[in-house]
Amino acid sequence: MRRVRDTEKQVTRTEAMSILKAAEYGVLSTVDKAGQPYGIPLNYIVLDEAIYLHCALEGHKLDNISQNSQVCFTVVGYSEIVPSSFTAKYESVVVFGKAMLAGEPEKIKMLIELVKKYSPEFQDKGMKVIDAFKDKCAVIKITIEDITGVKKR
């Protein structure tokens, strides 16, 4: 993999994983069979060194992943424009990995963790939503093959 150009901004793998876990959303990038790139922002969670996201049972993401499982996932954990110095403060992470559909036990675990991350005060209601929609969604697991992060403060 290509390394970060400005090594002074590069963070450790541990720091990159922390940024990845804490960020609110990420952009999943895939490629279709004609080579057309497709990037879409999504909510996600990180479990056991893998990224999980949910989606419909069919669609562009799943079509692309069935043709080419190699994906890129990008998050921006913090961003602040500094107008007076014509720059920005930021932290971001880029992950390269392989995407696949998660099995049923992973799917339920992911959906529970998703509720914990995004709606922690609504656990009981979240479980009811999971029960109602678990068969109407798919969960994609991205196995992290490479991760790099940068931070400029």
N, C-alpha and C positions, 0 to 999 in steps of 0.2 A: 504494500500500500504506500501511497505517497504520504510523506510526513508533513507536518505543519511547517510552513515557510518561516515564520517568525517564532523561533524556539523560545524566546523570552516570554511569550504569551502562553505557551503550551503548559497544560496542567498534567498532573499524574493521572494514571488510569483510575485510581481511587477517587480523585477529585472529579474527573469526568463522569464517573458513575454517580456521584452525589448530585452533580448538576442534572444529569439525565433523570434521576429518580425524582428530583424536586420540581422540574419544569412542569408547566400546566398543560402544554400541548406540544406535539411534534409534527413534522411534515414527512410523510411516507412517500418515497419516490420509487416508482417502478417503471418498467419499459414494456410496451406491447410487442407483439410478434413482428410488427413492421418497423420496430425501432423507435416509435414515438414515446418520448418520456411523459410521465404522468405523476404529478406531485399533489398530495392532498393533506391538509392539516387535520389532525385527529387527537382525541384524548387517548391516553394510554397509561399503562402501569409497567413497572419493572419488577419482575419476580425471578429469583434464582438466576440472576445474570442473563435474563432474556427479556425482551420487550413484548408486551401483549397489547393488542387492540381489538376492538369488536367492530363488526360491520354486518351488512345485510348478508343473506345467504347467497346472493349473486351480485355481480357488478364488475365494474372496471378493475378494481384492485385484485379481486380474485381471478379474473380472466388473465390479467398480466402475470400474477404470481404462478398460475398454472403453466404458463409458457416459459417463465424465467423467474426462478425463486430468489435470485440475487437482488437485494434491495438496499436502499440507503434511507436512513432515518436521521433527521436533523432536529435539534431543539435549540431554542434561545432561552436561557434561564433568566437573564437579566439584560436590560438594554436601557441606556440613557444617552440621549444626544447632548453634547456639550457645545452649544453654538459658539461660545467665545473662543474656543480653540479649534473649531472646525474638525471635530472628531467625535467619537462616541466611546462610552464605557460599556462593556458587554461581557457576557460569558456564553459560550455555545459549545455544542457537542455534535459530532458527526459519527454515525455508526454505519458500518457496512456489515451486512449479514445475510442470512438465508431465511426466507419466510416459508411457513407451512401452516396448515390448519391445525389448531390444537385439538386434542381429544377431549371427550366429555368431562373427565375429572379436572383437567387443566382449565377448561372453559368455565366451569362453575367457580373454581377458585379465583380465576381472573375477574369474573363479574363481581364477586364478593369484594375483592380488593379494589376494584374500580369504585364501588359504592363507598368504601372506607376512605379512598383518596379524595373523591369529589363531593360526597354527601355524607360526611361522617356523623352528622347529627340526625340522619334519617335512616339508620341501619335497618330497623324493622320494616319500614316502608320499602326500602331498597330490596330486601329479601322477597317481598311480595312481587315487586317489579321483575326481579330475576326469575321467579317461578313462572310468571306470566309470559315472559319473552325469551326464555332460554332456548326454546326450540325454533325461534324466529330469527336468530342471529348466529353468526359464525365468529370465531375468535382466531385471530392470526397470531402466531408466535414467531418472533424474529430472534434467531440465535445469533448472538453478537460474535462476529468474527474479527472485527477490528473497531476500535473506538479511539477517537482523538477529541481533545477539548482544548479550548483557549479561553483566556480571561484577560481582559484589559480593564483596569480600574483606575 
